[in-house]
Amino acid sequence: MRIGEMRERVTIQSISRVEDDYGEWTETVVAGDTVSARILPLRGSERLRAAQMQTEARWRLTMRYRTDVTASTTLLWGSKTLEVTEPPVDPDGRRRWLEMNVSELRPNG
């Protein structure tokens, strides 16, 4: 992997849970750092989810190693919100790169 291959910009998003005065939890999406990444297409598919046909696009994303990216992290790539579909992996164990599969679900029609 060469750093020059990281031509895309993604914003790391996390979920923040806050308890209100009534003891109820509210979740909000908090935008974090914007980083460079390499994004390669994997495949696409269609499936029925929640009584709607949805198109799923999948990519392989590589970025510099970070400890704040987990399987529950979402990434904003342009107008697309990507879900991390598998736990991120440090491919060579040297804490240089982080690789993960991501997907975007969008309703058809």
C-alpha positions as protocol buffer text, in pm:
chain_id: "A"
residue {
  index: 1
  type: MET
  ca { x: 0 y: 0 z: 0 }
}
residue {
  index: 2
  type: ARG
  ca { x: 131 y: 341 z: -98 }
}
residue {
  index: 3
  type: ILE
  ca { x: 0 y: 656 z: 61 }
}
residue {
  index: 4
  type: GLY
  ca { x: -64 y: 804 z: -286 }
}
residue {
  index: 5
  type: GLU
  ca { x: -335 y: 541 z: -344 }
}
residue {
  index: 6
  type: MET
  ca { x: -548 y: 703 z: -73 }
}
residue {
  index: 7
  type: ARG
  ca { x: -736 y: 947 z: -291 }
}
residue {
  index: 8
  type: GLU
  ca { x: -1076 y: 951 z: -120 }
}
residue {
  index: 9
  type: ARG
  ca { x: -1180 y: 1153 z: 187 }
}
residue {
  index: 10
  type: VAL
  ca { x: -1406 y: 997 z: 450 }
}
residue {
  index: 11
  type: THR
  ca { x: -1541 y: 1139 z: 776 }
}
residue {
  index: 12
  type: ILE
  ca { x: -1546 y: 905 z: 1074 }
}
residue {
  index: 13
  type: GLN
  ca { x: -1878 y: 913 z: 1259 }
}
residue {
  index: 14
  type: SER
  ca { x: -1960 y: 768 z: 1598 }
}
residue {
  index: 15
  type: ILE
  ca { x: -2275 y: 733 z: 1807 }
}
residue {
  index: 16
  type: SER
  ca { x: -2300 y: 944 z: 2121 }
}
residue {
  index: 17
  type: ARG
  ca { x: -2549 y: 836 z: 2389 }
}
residue {
  index: 18
  type: VAL
  ca { x: -2672 y: 1101 z: 2631 }
}
residue {
  index: 19
  type: GLU
  ca { x: -2911 y: 1051 z: 2922 }
}
residue {
  index: 20
  type: ASP
  ca { x: -3175 y: 1322 z: 2959 }
}
residue {
  index: 21
  type: ASP
  ca { x: -3337 y: 1451 z: 3281 }
}
residue {
  index: 22
  type: TYR
  ca { x: -3601 y: 1175 z: 3262 }
}
residue {
  index: 23
  type: GLY
  ca { x: -3351 y: 889 z: 3246 }
}
residue {
  index: 24
  type: GLU
  ca { x: -3408 y: 820 z: 2876 }
}
residue {
  index: 25
  type: TRP
  ca { x: -3118 y: 777 z: 2635 }
}
residue {
  index: 26
  type: THR
  ca { x: -3084 y: 978 z: 2315 }
}
residue {
  index: 27
  type: GLU
  ca { x: -2843 y: 870 z: 2042 }
}
residue {
  index: 28
  type: THR
  ca { x: -2687 y: 1120 z: 1803 }
}
residue {
  index: 29
  type: VAL
  ca { x: -2430 y: 1083 z: 1529 }
}
residue {
  index: 30
  type: VAL
  ca { x: -2112 y: 1278 z: 1597 }
}
residue {
  index: 31
  type: ALA
  ca { x: -1877 y: 1362 z: 1311 }
}
residue {
  index: 32
  type: GLY
  ca { x: -1511 y: 1306 z: 1389 }
}
residue {
  index: 33
  type: ASP
  ca { x: -1193 y: 1336 z: 1185 }
}
residue {
  index: 34
  type: THR
  ca { x: -1186 y: 1343 z: 806 }
}
residue {
  index: 35
  type: VAL
  ca { x: -913 y: 1114 z: 674 }
}
residue {
  index: 36
  type: SER
  ca { x: -773 y: 988 z: 344 }
}
residue {
  index: 37
  type: ALA
  ca { x: -865 y: 637 z: 234 }
}
residue {
  index: 38
  type: ARG
  ca { x: -841 y: 394 z: -57 }
}
residue {
  index: 39
  type: ILE
  ca { x: -1182 y: 258 z: -154 }
}
residue {
  index: 40
  type: LEU
  ca { x: -1210 y: -35 z: -395 }
}
residue {
  index: 41
  type: PRO
  ca { x: -1542 y: -178 z: -518 }
}
residue {
  index: 42
  type: LEU
  ca { x: -1626 y: -536 z: -417 }
}
residue {
  index: 43
  type: ARG
  ca { x: -1976 y: -617 z: -540 }
}
residue {
  index: 44
  type: GLY
  ca { x: -2337 y: -511 z: -531 }
}
residue {
  index: 45
  type: SER
  ca { x: -2659 y: -695 z: -456 }
}
residue {
  index: 46
  type: GLU
  ca { x: -3030 y: -652 z: -403 }
}
residue {
  index: 47
  type: ARG
  ca { x: -3231 y: -788 z: -112 }
}
residue {
  index: 48
  type: LEU
  ca { x: -3563 y: -756 z: 63 }
}
residue {
  index: 49
  type: ARG
  ca { x: -3529 y: -580 z: 398 }
}
residue {
  index: 50
  type: ALA
  ca { x: -3814 y: -439 z: 609 }
}
residue {
  index: 51
  type: ALA
  ca { x: -4061 y: -509 z: 328 }
}
residue {
  index: 52
  type: GLN
  ca { x: -3860 y: -296 z: 83 }
}
residue {
  index: 53
  type: MET
  ca { x: -3626 y: -400 z: -194 }
}
residue {
  index: 54
  type: GLN
  ca { x: -3285 y: -247 z: -123 }
}
residue {
  index: 55
  type: THR
  ca { x: -2968 y: -220 z: -326 }
}
residue {
  index: 56
  type: GLU
  ca { x: -2645 y: -286 z: -141 }
}
residue {
  index: 57
  type: ALA
  ca { x: -2308 y: -165 z: -266 }
}
residue {
  index: 58
  type: ARG
  ca { x: -1991 y: -299 z: -100 }
}
residue {
  index: 59
  type: TRP
  ca { x: -1635 y: -166 z: -91 }
}
residue {
  index: 60
  type: ARG
  ca { x: -1299 y: -252 z: 65 }
}
residue {
  index: 61
  type: LEU
  ca { x: -1169 y: 54 z: 252 }
}
residue {
  index: 62
  type: THR
  ca { x: -810 y: 107 z: 369 }
}
residue {
  index: 63
  type: MET
  ca { x: -695 y: 398 z: 587 }
}
residue {
  index: 64
  type: ARG
  ca { x: -407 y: 472 z: 822 }
}
residue {
  index: 65
  type: TYR
  ca { x: -428 y: 279 z: 1149 }
}
residue {
  index: 66
  type: ARG
  ca { x: -661 y: 424 z: 1411 }
}
residue {
  index: 67
  type: THR
  ca { x: -797 y: 293 z: 1738 }
}
residue {
  index: 68
  type: ASP
  ca { x: -1131 y: 478 z: 1718 }
}
residue {
  index: 69
  type: VAL
  ca { x: -1269 y: 285 z: 1417 }
}
residue {
  index: 70
  type: THR
  ca { x: -1474 y: -20 z: 1518 }
}
residue {
  index: 71
  type: ALA
  ca { x: -1747 y: -241 z: 1372 }
}
residue {
  index: 72
  type: SER
  ca { x: -2007 y: 9 z: 1499 }
}
residue {
  index: 73
  type: THR
  ca { x: -1844 y: 308 z: 1325 }
}
residue {
  index: 74
  type: THR
  ca { x: -2006 y: 469 z: 1023 }
}
residue {
  index: 75
  type: LEU
  ca { x: -1818 y: 664 z: 759 }
}
residue {
  index: 76
  type: LEU
  ca { x: -1940 y: 952 z: 546 }
}
residue {
  index: 77
  type: TRP
  ca { x: -1804 y: 937 z: 190 }
}
residue {
  index: 78
  type: GLY
  ca { x: -1942 y: 1223 z: -17 }
}
residue {
  index: 79
  type: SER
  ca { x: -2320 y: 1177 z: 4 }
}
residue {
  index: 80
  type: LYS
  ca { x: -2291 y: 809 z: 104 }
}
residue {
  index: 81
  type: THR
  ca { x: -2311 y: 678 z: 459 }
}
residue {
  index: 82
  type: LEU
  ca { x: -2110 y: 358 z: 486 }
}
residue {
  index: 83
  type: GLU
  ca { x: -2151 y: 92 z: 753 }
}
residue {
  index: 84
  type: VAL
  ca { x: -1852 y: -114 z: 862 }
}
residue {
  index: 85
  type: THR
  ca { x: -1972 y: -472 z: 799 }
}
residue {
  index: 86
  type: GLU
  ca { x: -1684 y: -662 z: 963 }
}
residue {
  index: 87
  type: PRO
  ca { x: -1442 y: -565 z: 1240 }
}
residue {
  index: 88
  type: PRO
  ca { x: -1150 y: -361 z: 1100 }
}
residue {
  index: 89
  type: VAL
  ca { x: -824 y: -554 z: 1057 }
}
residue {
  index: 90
  type: ASP
  ca { x: -459 y: -453 z: 1100 }
}
residue {
  index: 91
  type: PRO
  ca { x: -332 y: -661 z: 803 }
}
residue {
  index: 92
  type: ASP
  ca { x: 36 y: -689 z: 898 }
}
residue {
  index: 93
  type: GLY
  ca { x: 14 y: -628 z: 1274 }
}
residue {
  index: 94
  type: ARG
  ca { x: 237 y: -321 z: 1253 }
}
residue {
  index: 95
  type: ARG
  ca { x: -32 y: -57 z: 1316 }
}
residue {
  index: 96
  type: ARG
  ca { x: 26 y: 110 z: 980 }
}
residue {
  index: 97
  type: TRP
  ca { x: -302 y: 37 z: 799 }
}
residue {
  index: 98
  type: LEU
  ca { x: -658 y: -51 z: 886 }
}
residue {
  index: 99
  type: GLU
  ca { x: -867 y: -249 z: 637 }
}
residue {
  index: 100
  type: MET
  ca { x: -1242 y: -308 z: 649 }
}
residue {
  index: 101
  type: ASN
  ca { x: -1537 y: -402 z: 433 }
}
residue {
  index: 102
  type: VAL
  ca { x: -1809 y: -138 z: 418 }
}
residue {
  index: 103
  type: SER
  ca { x: -2152 y: -121 z: 260 }
}
residue {
  index: 104
  type: GLU
  ca { x: -2418 y: 132 z: 175 }
}
residue {
  index: 105
  type: LEU
  ca { x: -2784 y: 33 z: 177 }
}
residue {
  index: 106
  type: ARG
  ca { x: -3027 y: 236 z: -28 }
}
residue {
  index: 107
  type: PRO
  ca { x: -3395 y: 177 z: -99 }
}
residue {
  index: 108
  type: ASN
  ca { x: -3491 y: 120 z: -463 }
}
residue {
  index: 109
  type: GLY
  ca { x: -3739 y: 351 z: -627 }
}
